[in-house]
Amino acid sequence: MIRQSTRLLALACVVLSALFVATVAGVLSWLAEASAPQALLCAGGTFAGWSVLCASLISAFGLLES
């Protein structure tokens, strides 16, 4: 049985890593001469994709089970 604090820590790691990866993707997109809205859209898509990927991985490892 996984403790509630472990689940919260895993989800916090997902969100923080997604924010980091999305920030890097947005900055790189902006430096590649994309407009600010295009860079923001790229960062948002990266955040969503990374979050889903990480959440599915920790779910596969059983960290989100009750």
Secondary structure, DSSP 4 states (H G I P E B T S, - for coil): ---HHHHHHHHHHHHHHHHHHHHHHHHHHHHTT--HHHHHHHHHHHHHHHHHHHHHHHHHTTTT--
